Amino acid sequence: MISQPSQGHSAMKKTIIFTDLDGTLLDEANYSYAAALPALSLIADKGIPLIFCSSKTRAEIETCRMHLNNPHPFISENGGGIFIPRGYFQFAIDAEPANEYQLIRLGMPYREIRKQFVRLRAQCDAKVRGFADMSVAEVAALTGLAEKDAIAAQQRDFDEPFIFDGEPDQSFLDAIEAAGLRWTQGRLFHLMGSHDKGPAVSKLIALYERQFGEIRSIALGDSLNDLAMLTEVDQPVLVKHRNGSFDNRIDMADLLKTSLPGPAGWNETVLSLLADESAAGSPVHRLELAGIFDAALAAVDPYNAVLNAVRMEHDHLLVAGETYDLAEFERIIVVGAGKATARMALALETLIGNKIAAGLIVVKDGHTAPLTIIDQVEAAHPVPNQAGIAGTQRILDMASVADEKTLVIGLISGGASALMIAPVEGVTLQDKQETTRLLLNAGANIFELNAVRKHLSRVKGGRLAEASFPARLVTLIVSDVIGDPLDVIASGPTSPDNSTFAEAWAVIEKFGLLEKLPARVADYLQRGIAGRVVETVKENDACLTRTRNVIVAGINQALAAAQLRSTQLGYSARIISDTLQGDADDTARLLAQAARDELAGMEPEQRHCLLYGGETTVTVHGNGKGGRNQQLALVFGLEVDGLHGVAMLSAGTDGTDGPTDAAGAMVDGDTIEQAKKLGIDPQHYLGNNDSYAFFDKLDSESGTRCHFKTGPTGTNVMDIQIVLLDTARQQNKVEQAHTQVD
């Protein structure tokens, strides 16, 4: 854990964060920011300006801003220019217009920088090369960037990155300084005019102070070129390198050093520095539960999951070991649906860009991403609506015109069963909505629900693959189903269906829905059983010979990351199950009993963490508002009432739990007692399936933070339950009770 320095700032100060990119917010090996997503989400939720201050060019930083949906000013090329979106500040500033920005120019023009570089190289006979001396391929190989990103890196305005052929030539560096210029070093050396990051940061701080009054400034960097930036802020942070070292040339008062490298250290430190603002009064275990959950989310970020599975090499698309020569295709189209597909699509746009001829995904309301090529349709979930039908029809239309020269890339994630909706002929949307509602309320699991939905659909049960044939189809999948069965995830639109009309009918009978089922649905299923309606796509269908499905993320990766994070927090962590299922109430009781048994066998001062993943169901008896995770947490709270040293979080990785704005809830052995003291009867709310109202009222009246609200996370790999057990906390509670009695 990071030791947080004392902070005497006022709670009313506006926090501003400056950050370097490569090696700091972005991993120095793969440029991923996945490990920093929890802190990035908190920053966005709190409206904290996050200013990129990097050696990268304007073009490179604009790409980062787009991916992270960052609307704030940025500082390019080591302080050469400050780009401020027009109208960002509420007052006029001394800056020149630059398209959609106002530019404060601090650096020497690149043309002059390059001229001086060539002169000094000849003067010193130095074996040194700048970016302008290199091809795009050389820059890409040197930096690890994709070629399109390497092109952006060569679009310089204010400085010239350079490397030595061999050891650094000190005479060349001395000549730069003698010429009244500056050099600095990050991953590469940089030649610039008299500017550095410090004056740029100072100018922006002054503008923010004019806007907000007194502010609290934080800056994070990892290398010498960040030194000037770090000296200008209230709280400088030095980020550990990937090899475990720090840049020992940076040393100053109040310098905070991260305990983890790169974006993981960035994330941990920012969360720590903002903890007083984000969770004032929250017990430590709630912060730990949230941190463990955030680590799990970062591991299954769809954007990075796609980039880990897919890459481009010389006009060849490599997907999990298989190569697609793009020269063989006249068109590439992207189609799909699910809660995580927007960020998956963003990754494809990053990789393939304008090679995509057309695309459309259907996402849950509010789960979009800043896409520029692939269209997005927002639709309802879990009960489908007309927007889902319209979007799915457009997908089927696109797939139906695909031919042998078309590569179709499918994107599928949790939620697609309700979002990719195309009722069979004779069945209406209202019929499917009612059928879905009946099955959900009856407690049908995902396998049972999808067996019915596939047989009422023109897109599920392999029928998207059927519609795409004879095109080549490769589908990237973020799994939200136990065991990752392809025919169940999203009801298997691109995989063979193992279920039958008879099995779908058996689900209806199991839950006693024959009298409630819409007549048109019952008629269609019966016609299917009689063989008068064509079955879904089966294993030997010809369309599957040109279809491939690749799972890029799932619950296993999330739990492994949660286990690692728990260990870093000092817990002995075990993954108990990644197949948790069944009734939420029963599951809560099983988890509570496991917690009691575990706690009973622990030694003093021990800390254990039990991790679970899967998806439970709720049988609805009342008319309240809630979800399976909030219900599970409430029942768990009742079961461990009065048991000190235990805390639990149950939450959906998609950030939503049922038809609510909560991902789930956190409880401990004191939650129920606290509620009862406030006159809140948990059994009343539980009996009415009204867990949302229970936690909402408890938080409102007690000032606690039991409700767990993340907003849409952009991913979905089922639910996670985290149980923390701490015998030291248990003993402290006992001692406090004895003290009160005495």
Buried (B, 14 or more C-beta within 10 A) or exposed (E): EBEEEEEEBEEEBBBBBBBBBBBBBBBBEEBBBBBBBBBBBBBBEEEBBBBBBBBBBBBBBBBBBBBBEBEBBBBBBBBBBBBBBEEBBEEEEEBEEBEEBBBBBBBBBBEEBBEBBEEBBEEBEBEBBBBBBBEBEEBBEBBBBBBBBBBBBBEBBBBBBBBBEEEBBEEBBEBBEEEEBBBBBBBBBBBBBEBBBBBBBBBBBEBBBEBBEEBBBBBBBBBBBBBBBBBBBBBBBBBBBEEEEBBEEBEEEEBBBBBBBBBBBBBBBBBBBBBEBBBEEBBBBBBBBBBBBBBBBBBBBBBBBBBBBBEBEEEEBEBEEEEBEBEEBEBBBBBBBBBBBBBBBBBBBBBBEEBBBBBBBBBBBEBBBEBEBBBBBBBBBBBBBEBBBEBBBBBBEBBEEBEEEBBBBBBBBBBBBBBBBBBBEEBEBEBBBBBBBBBBBBBBBBBBBBBBBBBBBBBBBBBBBBBBBBBBBBBBBBBBBBEBBBBBBBBBBBBBBBBBBEBBBBBBEEBEBEEBBBEBBBEBBEEBBEEEBEBBBEEEBEBBEBBBBBBBBBBBBBBBBBBBBBEBBEBEBEBBBBEBBBBBBEBBBBBBEBBBEBBEEBEEEBBBBBBBBBBBBBBBEEEBBBBBBBBBBBBBBBBBBEBBBBBBBBBBBBBBBBEBBBBBBBBBBBBBEBBEEEEBEBEEBBEBBBBBBBBBBBBEBBEBBBBBBBBBBBBBBBBBBBBBBBBEBBBEBEEEEEEEEE
